[in-house]
Amino acid sequence: MYLCHINLAKGFSGGEQQTLNLIAELATRGLRQILVCREGGEVERRAREKGIPCHPVSHFLFGHLRGLGTDLLHGHCGKSIYWAALEHQFRGTPYLVTRRVDNPLSHGVLTRRAYRDAARVVCLSRAIESSVQACVGPVPTGIIPSTYSGFQIDPAEVARLRQAWSGRFLVGQIGNLLAHKGHDVTFEAASRLAGTHPHLHFLILGDGPRRQELEQAASALPNVTLLGHRKDIGNYLAILDLFVFPSLSEGLGSSILEAMQAEIPVIASEAGGIPDLIDHKRTGILIPPGDAEALTGAISRLEGNPDLRTALAGEATRQLEKFSPSSVADRYLATYTALISPSIH
């Protein structure tokens, strides 16, 4: 089996990390693979660092003249489905696409045709699957979630960070600084808790368009620190007491899996695909999207109940196998096998 993965993102975020995670895991099974990516972009740079063969292109219209000879195309981002659809038209190669967000698809003719011609649309969650079917109609879909990455930690650095934040109960939020990620909800909860829980402190990791705005808001809050983009996320996960993820909309929320893998109890909004990850009051706490009062109350309750925090984190950890890189790769491999001719094997 020769697979062609496609990710034409200009930047690098969770979806791109998931793409490289999958390619790396499939490589351990001996599969031959190549990655179509944006020329000179961060995806190409990181892929080459990992030894992944790349076919760089400057646009989804380009890069089709040289036949790659692959058995199956797998698109991993919004633009990738158009590159795959064109390749399918030129060479008849079947393709599937992973849909990672739950916002509605465009109703444009090209988009609808590209999705309808796909051999499978893999969705990260039930919410995404419902969104795809509502926009495109009865296309063949399946649900395969994201994986946790299992960030590495440096024990010496973790010890240094714990010393630096000694005496604080640390609440973390990790993700791009975008409007739908719910940082305003977190900041409002921090403001409400500043007077009653002075030992509680919020660490915000991530970068994005709202950075300047959020830095200004954080300057007025004594219990909030913006740390920006960090490469050593594992070290910060290791020092957190609680993880919050109050997104207003979300395809799935892979940062939640990272927190669970680090055995941190999670409070998240009941939005998009997040309920696919959290069983309320068993593996985490769900709150209504945009409800700062509910987030404040949940943080206060968990801060004062270490036994509940331990129970939630333990139950979450026990369900993580289905989100492991190996388990998710197995599901993709079964999907690939079902979509291409048996004669290839």
C-alpha positions, 0 to 999 in steps of 0.5 A: 500500500502506497499512501499520499497524505495531503496537508496544505496548511500555511501554519502549524497547529493541532491538525498538522501535528495530528497529520505527522503523528499518524504518518509516523505511526503508520511508518512503524507498520512498514507502509510507504507514504508521501506527504503533499504539503505547502512549499516552504511551509512549517509542515514541510520543515517539520516533516523533513525533520522527521524524515517524511518524504514530501511533495511540496506544492504552492497551491492546490491547483499545482503539483499534479503533472508528476504522477505519484503512483499512490494507491490512496489519497488522504486529505488532512486540511480544508484545502487538501480535499480540492488537491485530492479531488483534482488528482482523482479526476486526473488519475482516478485515485480514490481519496478520503478526507479527515474533517476536523472542525464542526463549522458548516461547510461551504454550499459551493458547487466545487466543495459539495462535489469534492466531498461527494466524490470522496470515498470516505469523509472521516470525522473527529466527532459526532458533531462534525459528522452531523455538520458534514451530512447537513451540508453535503447530504448522504456521503459515506462518513466514519468517526475516528478521533484525534490522538494524544501526542504524549509530550516529553518532559524534562524532570529538572525543568519541571522541578524548576517550574514547580519551585517558581509557582510554589504555593499556587493552585495552577489552572491551565488552558492550552490552545490558539488565541482565537475567539472561539477558544473561550479565553474571555470565559476563562478571564471572567472566571479568573476575575471572579476568583481573584478575591476569594481564591488568591492562591489560584493562578491561571497559565495560558499557553498559546499564540494567535490573532488575539494575543495583544488583546488578551495580554492587555486584559491579563495585565488587569488580572493579578492571577493570569499569566500569558506564556505564549507559544511553548515548545515544552508543553509537557513540562507545563502540563506536569505542573498543572492542578486543573485544565480548562477548555471553555471553547464556544465551538470545537471539532473535538479538542485534542488538548483535552486528551493531552491533559488527560494523558498527563492525569490532569482533571478537566473542565470543558464546555459542552460544545461541538465534539467535546462530549465525545471525550468527556463523560460528565462527572465521570471523566471530567466536568462539562459546563454550558458554552460561554458560561463564566459563572458555571466555570467559576463554580466548577473550578472552585468545587474541584479546587476544594475537592482533591479526591474528586480531582483524583477520581476524574483524572483516573477515570479519564486516563483509563479510557485513553487507549482508544485515543492512543496513536496506535489505536487510531492508526489501526482504525485508519489502516482498516479504513484504507484497506476497505477503500482500495482494491484487495488485489494491491495487498 
